[in-house]
Amino acid sequence: MKDMEENVWIWGMGEGGKLLYHFLQEADAYKVKGLIDNAKEKRKQKYGNFIVLPFAEAVRNIKDNDLVVCCCPLSSYGEMKDALLSVSHNKYKHFYEMDLSGYTKRVVENGAESRLVSRLCSVDDFGGNNFRRILKELGYAGEPIMHRKRWEWVYTIEVLEAYGMLQSGKSGIGFAVGTEPLPSYFASHGVKVLASDLAIGEENAESWRESNQNAGGNIQLLYKPELCAETVFLQNVKYRNINMNHIPPDIGRYDFCWSSCAIEHVGSLALSKRFLKNMLGCLKPGGIAVHTTEFNLSSNESTIESGDSVIFRKRDIEEMQDWFAGQGHMMEVSFKRSGKEGNNYIDIPPSTGEGRPYHISLAANGYAETSFAFVIRKSDER
């Protein structure tokens, strides 16, 4: 109702502020009145329907009854509160005091999912005996935060184990492996692995190497001594430069293939979907593919469709499911997710959990997102 609306100023136009802006634009009980950020690169820029103002200018327009929501790390919250109190304004909240739980449920179905199918990252998985066993084997059992990247690796292993892929005599190809531990883990089980990544010199490759997410053609950066002996690793793992948009025809066929949050970085959603179709050519009949990616929790309509990182919507997943089924392949999908705090909590940069042990869902480009795993079984006849 109009007379119940609360006027809100958003202070801090990082990922948290952008997400809150989109949330409030759709919320009945709030009305965005203005945006604030003191960073030189952000103030005076336009975002949505507003020009971002520095606090010194915005404060002249903030009324006593206006709510100021501070979208910042908790370490900066005290400084922002002090600034508000210095001008006699005492109606403020931190980002995490706002209830955005409904925003993480808009396109998901309520309920936990335990089957090893194409599905969402969930805090519930971290309590499973098998999950905890693999997490310990990878060396992450003592981490204080339930992290979606760990989920991607463990879930990939769980799926491949269930399909009998992690044993001597099997082979797998990994795309955009960076410096992840999976090649070493698979090698320790006797699997022959072809690990691949963008060649240094190709677009975006250098930025991935600078953030330690591209091996730069150095196979030793893929070796994890805590996971397998070096002789076992060198016997079982080979490396090749591969651009996911141009899969070479001579790489052979494998029992399984995988990638960890890579398909969203190939340039566009259309190219991501094309890769998912093309990668079937790398699999033997009956082969298994596991590819994790970003999933849009806050919209099934708008999303990021092109650029350095895109976000799959529910409808994009369903489109791929229909395509695979039409080609005779199997991709069972579940959008179930429990309503536990860890699933509803939306982490914002610096993405350290801000006092809570969760990095399952996060704010990115104005959307709430989490990880999703494609699990595809290729037809036995192709």
C-alpha positions, 0 to 999 in steps of 0.5 A: 500500500502506498501509505506504507511505503518506506523511502530508502537511500542505498549507500554503497553501489557495489554488488550489494547495493546493485542487488538491493536496488533491483530488489527494492524496485520490485518490493511493495513496502519500499521506494528507492529515493536515491543512491550514494557512493563516495568512490570517485569512479561511482559517484555522478554515474547513472545507475537505473533511474538515479545519479549516484551522489556522494554522501556530502551532497546526498545528505542535504536531501535525506529526510529524518524518516528516510531509511539509509541502508549501508551496503558495505563490508561489516568492517566499514559499517561503523564509519558509515553509521558515525557519518549519519549520526554526525548529521543527526540521522539515526534511521539506518540498517546494514545490508544484512539486516534487510530480509532478502530471503524471498529473492533467493527463492523466486525461481526455485522449488522448496525442498532438499534434493539429494539425487545426483542430477542436474541441480543447484548448490545447497548448504544441505549437501555439506552435511552428507557423509560422502560429501564430507569424505570427499571434502576431506580428501581434497583437503578442505574439511577444516575450512570455516566457510561452506563455499560454493566452489568446493561444492562444485568440485565435490559434486563433480566427484560424487557424480562421476563416482556414482557412474563408475568413472573414477577407476583405472581404465577410464578417461576424462577431459577437463575444460578450463581447468585452471589450477584446480585439484581435480586432475590430480584427484582423478589421476590418483584413481588411475584415470587418464586425464587430458587437462585443458585451458586457454593458451596464454596470449588468447583473449582473457587468458592473461587475466585468469593467469594473474588470478592463479586460475590459468596454468599457463600451459605449465602442467606442474601447476596442476600437480597437487602432491597432497592428492597423488604421487608425482609419478602417478600424476605424470603417468596419467595427466596430459595438458593441451591448450583448448579454446572452449569456443573452438574444440579441436576435432582431433582430441579423441573421445573420453568416458567423461568430461567436466568444467568448473564454472567455466562455461559462463566465461566463453562470451555469451549465453548463446556460446555457452549453450553451443559449447554444451552441445559441442562437448558431446563430441568429446564423449564416448557413447554413454559418457558423462558430462558435469559442468558447473556454472552460474544460476540466476536466483532472482529472475527467470526473465532478465539476466547477463547474456553477454560479456565476461561472465553470463548467468543461466536462468531456469528457462535456459536450463530447461531449454538445454534439457529439452535439446538434450532429450530431443537428441536422445541424451539424458539430463534430469533436472531439479530446482529444489532447494531448502529454505535454510539460512545458508541457502538464503544468505546472499554473500557480498564482496569481499565474500568472506561470509561476514561472520556467517559460514556461508558462500553459497549464494552471492550478489553479482551484477545486480542479481542473486546467484548460486552454482548449478551443475549440469549432469548429462549422460550421452546416448549409448548409440552415438 
